[in-house]
Every structure is written in structure tokens, then in C-alpha cells.
Amino acid sequence: MPDRSIKILLADDHTIVRQGLKLILSAHADLAVIGEAANGREAVDLAEKLKPDIVLMDVAMPELNGIEATRRMVAANPRIKVLVLSMHKEAVYVREILKAGARGYILKDAIDTELLNAVRSVAKGDGYISPAVSGALLNDYRKDVTDPVDLLSGREREVLQLIAEGKTNKEIATHLNLSVYTIDSHRGKIMEKLNLHSTGELVRFALKHGLSD
């Protein structure tokens, strides 16, 4: 691996997607895939351990979604550059992950040359937004929509994702090393802030806003 190659961490829960990306990227001398993560929590851990130049990140992943994973990576290391690779064109996904600290957003159906351009642009310190999503993003900003997700704390977003994944309060408490009482309190606050009244409504909200897939 040349010293000046761009070191890349792949984060996607689909093995075939990671394999395809690795083939495309590894064919170029200036790019090197140094690690792979199958969920958001693993991506955060590997980013801290491997210190890549770029994290190529999916939005909807188990354990920890790409938005929260990006937020944690950038908080831990502001020099890390996250480039999102997603199938979602909706502005809500783009806006949320850019606010979390991502430097670029491209679609999974992008051609190879766009992927390579995006990786190299972000590595240089520039941003990159797929033309296919930039129009939706501009329209969304013009409407100045307030996103209800902003009302939730990081911990509340994490609890909401786990609720949407079908976990019980007891399972969430064990997963996060918190008491069942604390999780119940978080659930109540989430429902109050979002004006939701059932687990089904919480799950639908999480799906709509990209906190679960």
C-alpha cells in the first residue's frame, strides 16, 4: 500500500455491497480499503482503531444507524471524513447526516466514476453531493422544514432505533447497560416530544426518518 494512498473504511451491513465497493476501489493505486464494518457500532470502533482518511458509510444499518455513527466518529476525531453511500434520495436523510458531520452523499446506483470522484474530492477536504439528490436538498432548505428528529437527544435516538428494531425495554436496557426504569423514562420522553402514542407509531416514525430500516 503506497504511503500516500487514501485509506478507506467500508461500513455497510450487506456483504455483497462491501465486496463490490472493495473491488472498485482497490483497482486504483491511490485508494486502499483498510477495514470493513457490518454495523454502525462496529464502524465507530474500527474508525477509532484504524484511523482511516475516509469512511464510506451506509445510512440504514443495524446496532447503530449511519447518522448516529457519523456523529460519534466526528465527535471523537474531527479530522475523519465520512462519505455516505445510500439508496435514499429523500432530503431528510441527506440533511440529517450532513448535520451529523458527513462531508458527502452519493447514491448506491451511482456509476463507478462518480464514486471515485466523490472519494477523492472528500479526501481533499471538499464536499460532494450527488446531482441526483442536490435538487431535493435545495428544495427542502427552501421550505425550511423543522425536523422533529432534532427534538431528540443522541441517547433518545439510540433508544428509538432499538425500539424500532423490535427490542423490549429489558433487552434495550441490557444492550445499553442501563436500567429498565431509565429506558422506560426515555421511551416516555420520546413519545411526549414526538406526540406519538404507541410502539407502532414509534416504529413508523423511525422508518420514515431513516433511524431504522
Secondary structure, DSSP 8 states (H G I E B T S, - for coil): --TTSEEEEEE-S-HHHHHHHHHHHHTSTTEEEEEEESSHHHHHHHHHHH--SEEEE-SS-SSS-HHHHHHHHHHH-TT-EEEEEES---HHHHHHHHHTT-SEEEETT--HHHHHHHHHHHHTT--EE-HHHHHHHHHHHHHT---GGGGS-HHHHHHHHHHHTT--HHHHHHHHT--HHHHHHHHHHHHHHHT--SHHHHHHHHHHTTS--
